[in-house]
Amino acid sequence: MKMPSLEDELFPSTPGKFKIDRAHNMNRQFHRCFASTSTMFLWALFLIALTASYLSFQSFVDSGSRYFSASWGGIQWEKHVRNSAQIHRSGGMSVLVTGAAGFVGTHVSLALKKRGDGVVGLDNFNNYYDPSLKRARKSLLNSHGILVVEGDLNDAKLLTKLFDVVAFTHVMHLAAQAGVRYAMENPNSYVHSNVAGLVMLLETCKSANPQPAIVWASSSSVYGLNEKVPFSEADRTDQPASLYAATKKAGEEITHTYNHIYGLSITGLRFFTVYGPWGRPDMAYFSFTRNILQGKPITMYRGKNRSDLARDFTYIDDIVKGCLGSLDTSGKSTGSGGKKRGPAPYRIFNLGNTSPVKVPELVNILERHLKVKAKRNIVDMPGNGDVPFTHANISSAQREFGYKPTTDLQTGLKKFVRWYLSYYGYSNRKGVR
Ligand SMILES: O=C(O)[C@H]1O[C@H](OP(=O)(O)OP(=O)(O)OC[C@H]2O[C@@H](n3ccc(=O)[nH]c3=O)[C@H](O)[C@@H]2O)[C@H](O)[C@@H](O)[C@@H]1O
């Protein structure tokens, strides 16, 4: 038997086919070779095309997933924003509420929605205090048809987008880094939210067409070391005692500039130690309640010469009435597209209770409502930004929109304690009301 030659190996004969000569074989080899090269080339092209399409598909999927996983953006999201901003009463307003998952923001958003105004919330859900409380407030708002967009004031694209989607008539600006004493720990957060964030919001509002009217939260802390009692809007506010107060005072000056240059209608509200259900865990009435219930001591500060500190504690429902009154009387911004067309209102109001209560009395009331004795630890007020007392003169707000607080500390704390016990699951505990 003939051993297969290399040539035979290369060009195996096909049974039944005639034998080909060497030249023909070479020719065939060439054609085969060429054919296989072009096939390879085609395959290579095919693979390249496949790889390219795979890569572009991947990047589509990537950008798509980024797009869909972002907390804002997209057709469905815009629809939600529009729905939330929908006005359900004649002459109503559509309001962007910043800091909507905050204490005051939640209450104001609900009150606006209940009377038929459109509300879209914005909140960055930072962890200055327990974010789960903010999430719970957000759920409450959602259950009333209010969308809370998760995002930061410093996100220019988000702010612009919101104004592209909705022609907000008003902005209720409550987002801020709050807390007087925390400013020594984290000064940058105050600059980030209360200065840079505010400017970003004003930049967006001044360019919006139509421009919204802006009502925003200043603070009683701007009175700082002012000793003239009660505090009136015309009193000195150039002696802040904390960086927090300084950023709020800066906010008053910054908003004035935007009113002056761009015709934005501005109302600044100086809130006086607001308290109530769904409140802020960093505030004294809240942390005292927590400690008293847990049997832990509370630290009570006292001022010079062992004097008691006092605050014009103001109940949240009264503050909400003040916010709505301010929105209703804000007047219009006059500019459009960044151009001023005429003078616009610039207002500042105290929103307080007009009857300061000493901190030891606050603790007495809590003890009575909780039916638990507090373990008092009394220390001299550290030099950390605190002021000895606050006391609001509210005649301007009274004159302008009939502001009249009606809840005293005893009544307001009772409502707060009832909420606290229910929210934190103490309701069934014996001895605690
Ligand atoms: O009205 C305002 O402008 C400010 O009110 C509060 O600031 P503050 O009045 O200092 O409220 P708390 O922190 O609740 O303090 C209330 C009182 O309790 C005292 N306190 C606070 C904390 C503590 O551990 N012990 C204590 O005795 C404070 O010295 C103060 O006299 C808010 O925290 C600020 O965000 C707000 O801007």
The ligand as an SDF file (V2000), in Angstrom:
LIG
                    3D

 37 39  0  0  0  0  0  0  0  0999 V2000
  -33.8820   79.7320   66.7960 O   0  0  0  0  0  0  0  0  0  0  0  0
  -32.9020   79.5070   66.1470 C   0  0  0  0  0  0  0  0  0  0  0  0
  -32.4360   80.3390   65.4230 O   0  0  0  0  0  0  0  0  0  0  0  0
  -32.1880   78.2090   66.2760 C   0  0  0  0  0  0  0  0  0  0  0  0
  -32.8870   77.3920   67.2040 O   0  0  0  0  0  0  0  0  0  0  0  0
  -32.2090   76.2310   67.5300 C   0  0  0  0  0  0  0  0  0  0  0  0
  -31.0520   76.5530   68.2520 O   0  0  0  0  0  0  0  0  0  0  0  0
  -31.1780   76.6680   69.8220 P   0  0  0  0  0  0  0  0  0  0  0  0
  -32.1060   77.7560   70.2160 O   0  0  0  0  0  0  0  0  0  0  0  0
  -29.7950   76.7500   70.3480 O   0  0  0  0  0  0  0  0  0  0  0  0
  -31.9250   75.3040   70.2140 O   0  0  0  0  0  0  0  0  0  0  0  0
  -31.4300   74.0410   71.0500 P   0  0  0  0  0  0  0  0  0  0  0  0
  -30.1610   73.5150   70.5160 O   0  0  0  0  0  0  0  0  0  0  0  0
  -32.5600   73.1260   71.1190 O   0  0  0  0  0  0  0  0  0  0  0  0
  -31.1370   74.6560   72.4800 O   0  0  0  0  0  0  0  0  0  0  0  0
  -32.1920   75.1790   73.2790 C   0  0  0  0  0  0  0  0  0  0  0  0
  -31.6640   75.6070   74.6120 C   0  0  0  0  0  0  0  0  0  0  0  0
  -31.2190   74.4570   75.3230 O   0  0  0  0  0  0  0  0  0  0  0  0
  -29.8780   74.6370   75.7600 C   0  0  0  0  0  0  0  0  0  0  0  0
  -29.1980   73.3360   75.7010 N   0  0  0  0  0  0  0  0  0  0  0  0
  -28.9650   72.7220   74.5410 C   0  0  0  0  0  0  0  0  0  0  0  0
  -28.3640   71.4990   74.4940 C   0  0  0  0  0  0  0  0  0  0  0  0
  -27.9570   70.9020   75.6870 C   0  0  0  0  0  0  0  0  0  0  0  0
  -27.4030   69.7820   75.7120 O   0  0  0  0  0  0  0  0  0  0  0  0
  -28.2050   71.5320   76.8440 N   0  0  0  0  0  0  0  0  0  0  0  0
  -28.8150   72.7470   76.8920 C   0  0  0  0  0  0  0  0  0  0  0  0
  -29.0140   73.2910   77.9950 O   0  0  0  0  0  0  0  0  0  0  0  0
  -29.2840   75.6570   74.8290 C   0  0  0  0  0  0  0  0  0  0  0  0
  -28.2410   76.3310   75.4760 O   0  0  0  0  0  0  0  0  0  0  0  0
  -30.4710   76.5390   74.5430 C   0  0  0  0  0  0  0  0  0  0  0  0
  -30.5930   77.5070   75.5400 O   0  0  0  0  0  0  0  0  0  0  0  0
  -31.8570   75.4260   66.2980 C   0  0  0  0  0  0  0  0  0  0  0  0
  -31.0150   74.3440   66.6200 O   0  0  0  0  0  0  0  0  0  0  0  0
  -31.2450   76.2530   65.2220 C   0  0  0  0  0  0  0  0  0  0  0  0
  -31.1110   75.4750   64.0440 O   0  0  0  0  0  0  0  0  0  0  0  0
  -32.1030   77.4440   64.9980 C   0  0  0  0  0  0  0  0  0  0  0  0
  -31.6660   78.2400   63.9910 O   0  0  0  0  0  0  0  0  0  0  0  0
  1  2  2  0
  2  3  1  0
  2  4  1  0
  4  5  1  0
  4 36  1  0
  5  6  1  0
  6  7  1  0
  6 32  1  0
  7  8  1  0
  8  9  2  0
  8 10  1  0
  8 11  1  0
 11 12  1  0
 12 13  2  0
 12 14  1  0
 12 15  1  0
 15 16  1  0
 16 17  1  0
 17 18  1  0
 17 30  1  0
 18 19  1  0
 19 20  1  0
 19 28  1  0
 20 21  1  0
 20 26  1  0
 21 22  2  0
 22 23  1  0
 23 24  2  0
 23 25  1  0
 25 26  1  0
 26 27  2  0
 28 29  1  0
 28 30  1  0
 30 31  1  0
 32 33  1  0
 32 34  1  0
 34 35  1  0
 34 36  1  0
 36 37  1  0
M  END
$$$$
